[in-house]
């Protein structure tokens, strides 16, 4: 029952994403989603499969929870973060929204560690926080570069607001 909370939160996030009015264009949302999927799955592949710093328990329910976290929850949180940040003008509010996203993603990972879905070996919470922050910064810088490239190519419908 306690594992179903993760699935319920995922469903609520998907519904929230599709219900809110979007301020970003479709091409920006698609780019952000694909970029966040690429970065997050690459990160988790490195720390789980290649280096085995984080081990996922072998039972199917734990593997499913881990996949939901890295394939749905984290990219959706990044999409919602950039969506909400595009609605504000203040750099301070955008920073607060970004830090909140990093804390929420870290909170999900911490909860998965508490539920014994993830087991750390030669890894700790600070390394996870650094990894999540690095992922967020890579996605943010890629998005800024994407917006700059599309703007220089003559796409004026780019939502380039700062």
ABEGO torsion letter per residue (X at the ends): XAAAAAAAAAAAAAAAAAABBBABBAAAAAAAAAAAAAAAAAAAAAAAAAAGABBBBABAAAAAAAAAAAAAAAAAAAAAAAAAAAABABAAAAAAAAAAAAAAAAAAAAAAAAAGABBBBGBBAAAAAAAAAAAAAAAAAAAAAAAAAAAAAGBABAGBAX
